[in-house]
Amino acid sequence: MKISKEKIAQGVKMPIISLGLDSRQDNKAAKAAVNNWLELGGRGIDLTFRDNKIKLAGKAIAEHAGKIDRKDLFLTLVINTCDPEEIADTMKKKLEEL
């Protein structure tokens, strides 16, 4: 599967379509969705802030280690605050979960 990319910065192109995960998916289905997406060539994953899908995505991504170049993988996450300190703390926590 070929997904178009859009230039977002000098030398950086981001896929224009991402797989979205949310709290309505059960864990097994969410992990399978990420695995299937990556196997099909998808490289964008949109994660929800509210639940444990970040850990599941991390596990699925780890299963593809060595098959996917890290620079081609794009993860997006909505942060529900505008406070700079909270943003930094939240990002650190979410990266640890991933």
N, C-alpha and C positions, 0 to 999 in steps of 0.2 A: 504494500500500500504506500502510495506516495502522497505526503501531505505538504502543501505549500508552506513556505516560511516567509516571514516578514522581518526586514532589518529593524532592529530595535536600538542598536548601538553600533559603533564602528567595529566591524568584524564579527558581529553577533546577530544571528538570525534565529527567530523563535517560531515554532510551529503555530499556524493560525487556528488549529483545532486541537483541543485537549480533551482527555477523558475526565469526566467529573465524578467524584465520589461524594456521597452524602450519607447521613445517618439512617436513611430508610433502607439501605442495602444491608443484608446480613453480612457478617464477616467473611464467610466462605465465598459468597458471590462477589464481594468487593475485591478480594485477593485474586480470584479467578479473572475478574474484569481487567485488573492491572496486568496480570500475566499475559492474557490474550492481546491486550492493547500493545504491549511491548513486542510480543512475537509478531504482530501484524505490521510493526514498523512505527507505531505511534510513539511520540517522544514528549508529549505534553501531558501533565497530570495536574488536575485542579483538585486540591484537598480542602476539606471542610475544617473549620476551626474547632467545632463543638464535640467531636468524638474521636474514637481511636482509629479511624481509618488511616491516619498518618503512619502508625506503626505497621499496619497491614501493607500499605504501599511500600514502606521501607523494606519489609521482608520480601515482597515480590521483586522489587528492584535488585535486592541483593542476589536473588536467584539468577539474575541476568548479568551479574558482574562478569566482566571480561568480554561480553557479547555486545555491549553498548558503550560507546565512547561517552564519558561523563559530560563533555562539553555539548553534546547533542540532546541531553535530557533537561527538560524544563519543568519545574514544579512551582505551582502558584498556590498561595494561601491568603485568604482574607483575614486580616487582623482587625479585631473589633474594638480598637482604641486609637486615639490620636496622640496620646501622651508618649513622648519620645522614650522615656524610661520604661514604660510598660511595653512598648513595641520591642525594645531591645531584649527585655526579659522574656517576652512571649516567643520571639524568634529563637532565642537560645534554647528554651524549653522544647519548642517544636522540632528544632534541628536534632536535639538529643533523642527525641522520640523516633524520628526518622531513622 
